[in-house]
Protein backbone atom coordinates (compact mmCIF):
# COMPACT_ATOMS: atom_id res chain seq x y z
CA UNK A 1 0.00 0.00 0.00
CA UNK A 2 1.63 3.27 -1.06
CA UNK A 3 1.35 6.61 0.74
CA UNK A 4 -0.64 8.31 -2.06
CA UNK A 5 -3.58 5.98 -1.63
CA UNK A 6 -3.42 6.37 2.15
CA UNK A 7 -3.62 10.15 1.87
CA UNK A 8 -6.51 9.90 -0.58
CA UNK A 9 -8.38 7.49 1.68
CA UNK A 10 -7.95 9.72 4.71
CA UNK A 11 -9.18 12.75 2.75
CA UNK A 12 -12.25 10.81 1.61
CA UNK A 13 -13.02 9.83 5.18
CA UNK A 14 -12.72 13.40 6.43
CA UNK A 15 -14.96 14.84 3.75
CA UNK A 16 -17.55 12.10 4.21
CA UNK A 17 -17.98 13.06 7.88
CA UNK A 18 -19.53 16.44 7.00
CA UNK A 19 -23.23 15.97 6.23
CA UNK A 20 -24.42 17.99 3.27
CA UNK A 21 -27.88 19.17 2.43
CA UNK A 22 -29.15 19.06 -1.13
CA UNK A 23 -28.52 22.77 -1.51
CA UNK A 24 -24.88 22.50 -0.39
CA UNK A 25 -24.34 19.54 -2.70
CA UNK A 26 -25.60 21.59 -5.63
CA UNK A 27 -23.24 24.42 -4.66
CA UNK A 28 -20.34 21.98 -4.72
CA UNK A 29 -21.28 20.91 -8.23
CA UNK A 30 -21.67 24.47 -9.47
CA UNK A 31 -18.65 26.07 -7.82
CA UNK A 32 -15.97 24.01 -6.08
CA UNK A 33 -14.43 27.17 -4.64
CA UNK A 34 -17.57 27.99 -2.68
CA UNK A 35 -17.85 24.41 -1.50
CA UNK A 36 -14.82 24.94 0.70
CA UNK A 37 -16.54 27.82 2.50
CA UNK A 38 -19.82 25.96 2.99
CA UNK A 39 -18.38 22.67 4.27
CA UNK A 40 -15.46 24.15 6.18
CA UNK A 41 -15.12 23.35 9.85
CA UNK A 42 -13.85 26.86 10.54
CA UNK A 43 -16.75 28.67 8.85
CA UNK A 44 -19.03 28.21 11.87
CA UNK A 45 -22.18 27.73 9.86
CA UNK A 46 -23.59 27.79 6.41
CA UNK A 47 -23.28 30.56 3.86
CA UNK A 48 -26.82 31.71 4.72
CA UNK A 49 -25.92 32.61 8.31
CA UNK A 50 -22.98 34.84 7.42
CA UNK A 51 -23.47 38.61 7.77
CA UNK A 52 -23.44 40.41 4.46
CA UNK A 53 -22.44 43.96 3.62
CA UNK A 54 -26.08 44.91 3.07
CA UNK A 55 -26.90 44.33 6.74
CA UNK A 56 -25.71 47.48 8.54
CA UNK A 57 -26.76 47.15 12.18
CA UNK A 58 -24.67 50.00 13.65
CA UNK A 59 -22.61 50.05 16.83
CA UNK A 60 -24.29 48.89 20.02
CA UNK A 61 -23.33 49.20 23.67
CA UNK A 62 -22.39 45.53 23.78
CA UNK A 63 -19.96 46.11 20.89
CA UNK A 64 -18.26 48.87 22.87
CA UNK A 65 -18.12 46.67 25.99
CA UNK A 66 -16.50 43.94 23.94
CA UNK A 67 -13.80 46.33 22.69
CA UNK A 68 -13.05 48.03 26.03
CA UNK A 69 -10.55 45.44 27.39
CA UNK A 70 -8.52 45.68 24.20
CA UNK A 71 -8.61 49.48 24.33
CA UNK A 72 -7.43 49.49 27.96
CA UNK A 73 -4.55 47.16 27.14
CA UNK A 74 -3.55 49.37 24.21
CA UNK A 75 -3.64 52.55 26.34
CA UNK A 76 -1.66 50.89 29.13
CA UNK A 77 0.97 49.72 26.64
CA UNK A 78 1.28 53.21 25.17
CA UNK A 79 1.65 54.66 28.68
CA UNK A 80 4.47 52.20 29.43
CA UNK A 81 6.18 53.02 26.15
CA UNK A 82 6.07 56.77 26.81
CA UNK A 83 7.13 56.69 30.47
CA UNK A 84 9.09 53.60 31.46
CA UNK A 85 11.15 52.89 28.35
CA UNK A 86 12.78 56.36 28.15
CA UNK A 87 13.53 56.20 31.87
CA UNK A 88 15.15 52.78 31.47
CA UNK A 89 17.33 53.99 28.60
CA UNK A 90 18.18 57.40 30.07
CA UNK A 91 21.74 56.32 30.93
CA UNK A 92 22.29 55.12 27.37
CA UNK A 93 20.93 58.39 25.99
CA UNK A 94 23.27 60.35 28.30
CA UNK A 95 26.24 58.29 27.11
CA UNK A 96 25.36 58.94 23.47
CA UNK A 97 25.13 62.68 24.15
CA UNK A 98 28.53 62.61 25.88
CA UNK A 99 30.08 60.82 22.88
CA UNK A 100 28.64 63.45 20.53
CA UNK A 101 30.08 66.23 22.70
CA UNK A 102 33.53 64.56 22.72
CA UNK A 103 33.44 64.17 18.93
CA UNK A 104 32.47 67.82 18.53
CA UNK A 105 35.31 68.87 20.86
CA UNK A 106 37.85 66.79 18.86
CA UNK A 107 36.66 68.31 15.60
CA UNK A 108 36.99 71.81 17.06
CA UNK A 109 40.49 71.00 18.30
CA UNK A 110 41.53 69.64 14.88
CA UNK A 111 40.10 72.71 13.18
CA UNK A 112 42.07 74.97 15.55
CA UNK A 113 45.29 73.02 14.81
CA UNK A 114 44.73 73.31 11.06
CA UNK A 115 44.27 77.08 11.39
CA UNK A 116 47.53 77.37 13.32
CA UNK A 117 49.34 75.35 10.65
CA UNK A 118 47.88 77.47 7.85
CA UNK A 119 48.94 80.72 9.58
CA UNK A 120 52.57 79.68 9.80
C-alpha positions in Angstrom: 0.0 0.0 0.0 1.6 3.3 -1.1 1.4 6.6 0.7 -0.6 8.3 -2.1 -3.6 6.0 -1.6 -3.4 6.4 2.2 -3.6 10.2 1.9 -6.5 9.9 -0.6 -8.4 7.5 1.7 -7.9 9.7 4.7 -9.2 12.7 2.7 -12.2 10.8 1.6 -13.0 9.8 5.2 -12.7 13.4 6.4 -15.0 14.8 3.7 -17.5 12.1 4.2 -18.0 13.1 7.9 -19.5 16.4 7.0 -23.2 16.0 6.2 -24.4 18.0 3.3 -27.9 19.2 2.4 -29.1 19.1 -1.1 -28.5 22.8 -1.5 -24.9 22.5 -0.4 -24.3 19.5 -2.7 -25.6 21.6 -5.6 -23.2 24.4 -4.7 -20.3 22.0 -4.7 -21.3 20.9 -8.2 -21.7 24.5 -9.5 -18.6 26.1 -7.8 -16.0 24.0 -6.1 -14.4 27.2 -4.6 -17.6 28.0 -2.7 -17.9 24.4 -1.5 -14.8 24.9 0.7 -16.5 27.8 2.5 -19.8 26.0 3.0 -18.4 22.7 4.3 -15.5 24.1 6.2 -15.1 23.4 9.9 -13.9 26.9 10.5 -16.7 28.7 8.8 -19.0 28.2 11.9 -22.2 27.7 9.9 -23.6 27.8 6.4 -23.3 30.6 3.9 -26.8 31.7 4.7 -25.9 32.6 8.3 -23.0 34.8 7.4 -23.5 38.6 7.8 -23.4 40.4 4.5 -22.4 44.0 3.6 -26.1 44.9 3.1 -26.9 44.3 6.7 -25.7 47.5 8.5 -26.8 47.1 12.2 -24.7 50.0 13.7 -22.6 50.1 16.8 -24.3 48.9 20.0 -23.3 49.2 23.7 -22.4 45.5 23.8 -20.0 46.1 20.9 -18.3 48.9 22.9 -18.1 46.7 26.0 -16.5 43.9 23.9 -13.8 46.3 22.7 -13.0 48.0 26.0 -10.5 45.4 27.4 -8.5 45.7 24.2 -8.6 49.5 24.3 -7.4 49.5 28.0 -4.5 47.2 27.1 -3.6 49.4 24.2 -3.6 52.5 26.3 -1.7 50.9 29.1 1.0 49.7 26.6 1.3 53.2 25.2 1.7 54.7 28.7 4.5 52.2 29.4 6.2 53.0 26.1 6.1 56.8 26.8 7.1 56.7 30.5 9.1 53.6 31.5 11.2 52.9 28.4 12.8 56.4 28.1 13.5 56.2 31.9 15.2 52.8 31.5 17.3 54.0 28.6 18.2 57.4 30.1 21.7 56.3 30.9 22.3 55.1 27.4 20.9 58.4 26.0 23.3 60.4 28.3 26.2 58.3 27.1 25.4 58.9 23.5 25.1 62.7 24.1 28.5 62.6 25.9 30.1 60.8 22.9 28.6 63.4 20.5 30.1 66.2 22.7 33.5 64.6 22.7 33.4 64.2 18.9 32.5 67.8 18.5 35.3 68.9 20.9 37.8 66.8 18.9 36.7 68.3 15.6 37.0 71.8 17.1 40.5 71.0 18.3 41.5 69.6 14.9 40.1 72.7 13.2 42.1 75.0 15.5 45.3 73.0 14.8 44.7 73.3 11.1 44.3 77.1 11.4 47.5 77.4 13.3 49.3 75.4 10.6 47.9 77.5 7.8 48.9 80.7 9.6 52.6 79.7 9.8 
